[in-house]
Amino acid sequence: MQQTERVAVDQQRLVERAREGDHDAFAELARATVVRLDEAARLILRDPELARDAVQEALLRAWRDLRKLRDPARFEAWLHRLTVNACLDQARRRRRWRIEVELLETDTPSIPDMSAAQADREVVDQVLRRLDEAGRAIVVLHYFLGMPLTDVAATLGIPIGTVKSRLHRALGEMRIAIDPERTLVTSPVSRGQPA
């Protein structure tokens, strides 16, 4: 049995135990995912305090509704969906956003030129700032968490076509944020000029 299959089987066993009321099994499941959930929530909400609240809310919902989960193998995707929904709820509750982003290091090799990494983070911060919560959620799920668009659609509970159109719109806004002059030059029709 391969490592990933073994992990999936272990996770399913933990989910089954947690569904029967085993607090320790649920705590182990939460520990295994809380860092990624927090990172995703921070990118979506752009506020560390709101992100922690959203993750906590998602974990509480998960514990409360775990018996409703039909397929224990989909636990992680289900938990991502609960987290994104909790983030969107937080955003609706608090319409005024603080401009505060903390991008956490990932498991990638270290970059010797730290100034380049800082510049990249600033660009990502500026680009994410321009997106609305729904677009930001799709970008985070697809590009940060690596979910296929079909899983993003299932996680958010919206049609795949809606996900694709929102992602297309978000990527367009991101391109404009990165290089507004190049975008205007390559698409003069958008300025009301004939092609």
C-alpha positions in Angstrom: 0.0 0.0 0.0 1.4 3.4 -1.0 1.9 6.2 1.5 -0.9 8.4 0.2 -3.3 5.4 0.2 -2.3 4.6 3.8 -2.9 8.2 4.8 -6.3 8.2 3.2 -7.3 5.0 4.9 -6.1 6.3 8.3 -8.0 9.5 7.7 -11.2 7.6 6.9 -10.8 5.6 10.1 -10.4 8.8 12.1 -13.5 10.2 10.4 -15.5 7.1 11.3 -14.3 7.3 14.9 -15.1 11.0 15.1 -18.6 10.4 13.7 -19.2 8.1 16.6 -18.3 10.9 19.0 -14.5 10.3 19.5 -13.2 13.7 20.5 -9.5 12.6 20.2 -10.1 11.3 16.6 -11.6 14.7 15.6 -8.8 16.6 17.3 -6.3 14.6 15.3 -8.1 15.3 12.1 -8.2 19.0 12.9 -4.5 19.1 13.8 -3.7 17.6 10.4 -5.5 20.3 8.5 -5.7 23.4 10.6 -2.5 25.0 9.2 -3.6 24.8 5.6 -7.1 25.9 6.5 -5.7 28.9 8.3 -3.4 29.8 5.4 -6.3 29.6 3.0 -8.6 31.7 5.3 -5.9 34.3 5.7 -5.5 34.7 1.9 -9.3 34.9 1.4 -10.1 37.3 4.3 -6.7 39.1 4.4 -7.1 39.5 8.2 -5.4 37.0 10.6 -8.0 37.5 13.4 -10.9 37.0 11.1 -9.2 34.0 9.5 -8.7 32.3 12.9 -12.4 33.0 13.7 -13.5 31.5 10.3 -11.3 28.3 10.8 -12.7 27.9 14.3 -16.2 28.3 13.0 -15.6 25.8 10.3 -14.2 23.2 12.7 -17.2 23.7 15.0 -19.5 23.2 12.1 -17.6 20.1 11.1 -17.8 18.6 14.6 -21.5 19.4 14.8 -22.4 18.2 11.3 -19.9 15.3 10.9 -22.7 12.7 11.0 -24.2 14.3 7.9 -21.0 13.7 5.8 -21.9 10.9 3.4 -18.4 10.0 2.2 -15.6 9.9 4.8 -13.1 10.0 1.9 -14.3 13.5 1.1 -13.7 14.8 4.6 -10.9 17.2 3.7 -12.8 18.7 0.7 -15.8 19.1 2.9 -13.8 20.8 5.5 -12.3 23.2 2.9 -15.9 24.0 1.8 -16.9 24.7 5.4 -13.9 27.0 5.8 -14.6 28.9 2.6 -18.2 29.4 3.6 -17.1 30.5 7.1 -14.8 33.0 5.4 -17.5 34.4 3.2 -19.8 34.6 6.2 -17.1 36.6 8.1 -16.7 38.9 5.1 -20.4 39.6 5.0 -20.4 40.4 8.7 -17.6 42.8 8.3 -17.6 44.8 5.1 -14.8 47.1 6.1 -11.5 45.4 5.3 -8.2 46.1 7.0 -5.3 46.0 4.6 -3.2 43.4 6.3 -1.7 40.3 4.7 0.6 37.8 6.1 1.8 35.3 3.6 3.3 32.2 5.2 6.2 30.3 3.9 5.3 27.1 2.0 7.2 23.9 1.7 9.2 25.2 -1.3 13.0 25.5 -1.2 14.3 28.7 0.2 15.1 31.5 -2.2 18.5 33.1 -1.9 17.4 36.5 -3.1 15.1 37.7 -0.4 14.4 41.0 -2.1 12.9 39.2 -5.0 10.7 37.2 -2.7 9.5 40.3 -0.9 8.7 42.0 -4.2 6.7 39.0 -5.3 4.8 39.0 -2.0 4.0 42.7 -2.5 2.7 42.0 -6.0 0.5 39.1 -4.7 -0.8 41.4 -1.9 -1.7 44.1 -4.4 -3.4 41.7 -6.8 -5.4 39.9 -4.1 -6.5 43.2 -2.7 -8.3 44.0 -5.9 -10.4 40.8 -5.9 -13.8 40.3 -4.2 -14.2 37.5 -1.7 -15.8 35.1 -4.2 -13.0 35.6 -6.7 -10.3 35.4 -4.0 -11.8 32.1 -2.7 -11.7 30.5 -6.1 -8.1 31.7 -6.7 -7.0 30.4 -3.3 -8.7 27.0 -3.7 -7.4 26.5 -7.2 -3.9 27.9 -7.1 -3.0 27.8 -3.4 -4.7 24.6 -2.4 -4.2 23.0 -5.8 -7.8 21.9 -6.2 -9.1 21.1 -9.7 -11.9 23.4 -10.9 -14.5 20.6 -10.5 -13.6 20.2 -6.9 -13.7 24.0 -6.4 -17.2 24.0 -7.8 -18.2 21.2 -5.5 -16.6 22.9 -2.5 -18.4 26.1 -3.1 -21.6 24.5 -4.2 -21.8 26.4 -7.5 -21.8 25.2 -11.1 -18.4 24.6 -12.9 -19.3 27.2 -15.5 -19.7 29.8 -12.7 -16.3 28.9 -11.3 -14.7 29.2 -14.7 -16.2 32.6 -15.4 -15.4 33.9 -11.9 -11.8 32.6 -12.2 -11.5 34.2 -15.7 -12.7 37.5 -14.4 -10.4 37.3 -11.3 -7.4 36.5 -13.5 -8.3 39.4 -15.8 -8.4 41.7 -12.8 -5.1 40.3 -11.6 -3.5 40.9 -15.0 -4.7 44.5 -14.9 -3.3 45.0 -11.4 0.1 43.6 -12.4 0.5 45.5 -15.7 -2.3 47.9 -16.6 -0.6 49.5 -19.5 0.2 46.2 -21.2 -3.4 45.1 -20.8 -4.7 48.4 -22.4 -2.2 48.1 -25.3 -3.2 44.5 -26.1 -6.9 45.1 -25.9 -7.7 48.5 -27.4 -11.4 47.5 -27.8 -11.7 47.8 -24.0 -11.0 51.5 -24.2 -13.7 52.0 -26.8 -11.4 52.0 -29.8 -11.9 49.8 -32.8 -9.7 46.8 -33.1 
